[in-house]
Amino acid sequence: MSVVPKHEFMASAIVYPASTAEVQTIVVWANKHTIPIFPISMGRNLGYGGAAPRVRGSVVLDLGRRMNKILDIDPEDYTCLLEPGVSCYALYEEVQRRGYTHMWIDTPDLGGGSVVGNTLDRGVGYTPYGDHWAAHSGLEVVLPTGEVIRTGMGALPGSNTWQTFPYGFGPYSDGLFSQSNFGIVTKLGMTLMPAPPDHESFMYTFEREDDLAQIIEIIRPLRIGNILENVAQLRSAVQTLAVSGRPKSDFYKGSGRIPKDVVEAECAKLPIGKCEWIYYGMSYGPKHIRQYKLDTIDTEFKKVSGARRIDPATIPKDNYFWSRDKIAAGEPDLEELLWCNWVLNGSHIAFSPVSPIRGKDATALLEITNKHQDRQGVEIFPAFVVGLREMHLIVECVFDKHSPSACEAALASMRGMVDDAAKSGYGEYRTHLALMDQVAGTYNWNDNALMKFHERLKDALDPNGILAPGKSGVWPSSFAAGRLLS
Ligand code: FAD
């Protein structure tokens, strides 16, 4: 899914260590020969750079190929300990195989990636355990100089609480190893969710693009109050058309944004009916508990004129609604990839700013994305992914990866969105390799004080600058010339 010419993020070699000790050997070797190395778990970070290294010519450490064991699943504490190559599918299947029907895993929209890589990139899933970083407990890390540490309770020999108490004693160091180039994670502990006695998906549709501000204002108190219990999604109708897997040209042959009347007419043929926004959510627990929450949600959403709840009984089994239903219940799926078919040779890159859950912020961000969509003539799908007290707007931009001009337009639209968002006080939660310097540059309060701190840590921990130089915009001083790569 490259958005820049492939040689820009090309690895010179790939190595497949089988153990923490082999990772240490590689790190020692990299220091000896001053070769940059770049760790991945499964490398399926699609939309954010995939398996590619930040610096051309790096040796990629593909940990997932051979370090793919589920080291532990504890059915009483609801925890597990994983190596980097355990995919969401593998964990889900193992939980099922062992008959642990009382536990759920949490999965992002695509279940083919690893639990470790997604968690380290602070990825998102859609059960109440959707904030993966918040749900983890304990890391084993190989430092850039080759030593191994265990964080939290893992530092206490004989401890049996590594996966149940994340903090241990003293400074809490785990954060230093997420979205970072300070260490290579070889084991990660994860908490699992107790399976609720029952669960029920629901879907609301809203008729006008301008309803957005009111919907978001309604969502905020419901989400913070845990009436809306999962990391839920408010999606544009265009994305729902696209996730059918049909190309845009099936609906509209012209250039530029697909006209509203076409979207409305096409949606009218689907179970969602004529609409601009669709809310996908799930309610958990026994019927009498769900009923209270679902009634409250219904009363609130119906304050938006024209809002409709679509009865799941009327939705055919091959509809995307049922993919969301699986994911919100922790069952991995891949249907989400279908919207890449919207354009020929569909590839994608994401702009993912964070904002308060407020109507005015949602509207401001949508204006920014619409402006750059029209300026560059790109195809985008905005979806508001609502955490607890904030929301990520995930703007997926799909482009023809074999067309240099389409790649350039996609990247230019992303760069424009990042800059405009930063001017209004919005920053990205995660980004593509090609945008890391730009995004890091927007977090520049007090004369770049945070980046200076990160760079000081980088030089102290990695004096030769061999581990993922430039990842998240953090360059070792030995690599200062690398800034030219941005
Ligand atoms: P990797 O690619 O292995 O890792 C991600 C990054 O973390 C790497 O680049 C590396 O820098 C670092 N890293 C990985 N392992 C280590 C390690 N052991 N030590 C140190 N650093 C490491 N993502 C979401 O979060 N939520 C979604 O809902 C979602 N939906 C998607 C939908 C579509 C259609 C697409 C195309 C993508 C979506 N993604 C989503 C993005 C992506 O597919 C997933 O996040 C995927 O799980 C990431 O791949 P991975 O787990 O193999 O991670």
Boltz pocket constraint, residues with backbone or C-beta under 6 A from the ligand:
constraints:
  - pocket:
      binder: B
      contacts: [[A, 39], [A, 40], [A, 41], [A, 42], [A, 43], [A, 44], [A, 45], [A, 46], [A, 47], [A, 48], [A, 49], [A, 50], [A, 51], [A, 52], [A, 63], [A, 84], [A, 107], [A, 108], [A, 109], [A, 110], [A, 112], [A, 113], [A, 114], [A, 115], [A, 116], [A, 117], [A, 118], [A, 119], [A, 120], [A, 121], [A, 122], [A, 123], [A, 124], [A, 125], [A, 177], [A, 180], [A, 183], [A, 184], [A, 185], [A, 186], [A, 336], [A, 337], [A, 348], [A, 471]]
      max_distance: 6.0
